[in-house]
Amino acid sequence: MGYFMLKTIVTVALVLAISTIARRSTLLGGILASVPLVSVLAMIWLYAETRDIARIEAFSMSVFWLVIPSLVLFVSLPVLLRAGLGFYTSLAVAIALTAVAYSMLIVLLGWAGIRL
């Protein structure tokens, strides 16, 4: 239970720090959010728990491929906001578009023989 709490505290602290910094500087907040800190933390936690290098490799490749459709959110959200949709509506539509992009990429990768 203590290890789970440590993971939770570190992860929450990271998200809170990025959101606090982003209020002062969107550039610095964006830089910190774009660095794959959460992925690195996940790899550290996964390795600490399993010591399984093959699992880390597979996780890393999955993150690589899935970054591509995640970009849909960051492109569509500002477009929708500029179009005059409210924040929550824009966010919901951007998330839905991103989910579609994830699904499409997973299907395309499957056709190419790449399994995530």
N, C-alpha and C positions, 0 to 999 in steps of 0.2 A: 504494500500500500504506500510506503514511503517513497519508493521509486516512481510510482504513478503520480504522486503529488509533486515530486521534483519536476517531472516532465511537464505536468500541467502548469506549474508556476513559471517555468522558463518560457514555455510557449506563449502563455498569456502575457507575460512581461514583454516579450518581443513584439507582440501585436500592439499592446498599449503604447510602447515606446515609439513605434513607427507612426501610429495615429497621432500621438502628441507632437512629434517632430513635424509631421505633415501639416499640422495647423499653423506652424511657424514658417515652414518652407516646403511648398509642394514639390520643388525640385529635390531637396534632400530626402523628403519622405518617399518620393518616387524611386529614388536611387536605392534607398534601403529596402523598399518593398520589392523592387525588381531583382535584387540580389537573392539568390535562391537559399536564403537562410532557413526557411521552414523545411525545404527539401534536405538541406545539410543536417539540420537537427533530426529529421526523420531517419536519415541514414545512420547517424550516430546512435540514436535510440535502437534502431533495428539491429545494428551490428552488436551493440552492447548486450542486447537480449538474445541474439541467435548465433553470433560469430560466423554467420553464413555468408561468405563472400559471393557465392552465386546469387543469392537473394538480393544482395546489395547491387550487384551488376544488373540484374533484371529490373529492379526498382529504378535504378538510374536511367536505363534505356526507356522505361515506361514514362518517366518524367520528361525525358528528351522529346519523345514523340507527342506527348500530351500538352506540351507547352504551345505547340503550333495552334491547335484549336482554341486554347485559352486566350489567344490574342484577339479572337473575335469579340470578347467582352470589352477589351480596352479600346477597340476601334468603334464598335457599335454604340457603346454607352455615350460618349461625347456627341456622336452624330444624332442620337435620339434626343439628348438634352437640348442640343442646338435647334432641333426641329420643334421644340416647344412642349414635348411631353414632360410630365412631372417626373421628379426623381425616382419615386418608387415604381412608377409605370415603366420608365426607361430601364431601370435596373432589372425588373422582371423580364422585360422583352430581351434585354441583352443576355441575361442568364439563359433564357429559353433558346436564343440563337446559338449560344455557346454550347448548350447541351446537344443541339442538332449537329453542330460542327464536331463535337466529340464523337457522336454516333457515326457520322459520315467517315471520319478518319479511321475509327476502329474497323469499320467495314472495308474501307480501302486497304488498310494494312493487312487485314485478313486475306483479301484477294491477292495481295503481294506475298503472302506466306509469312508475314510478320505477326507473331502472337504476343500480346501484352499480358 
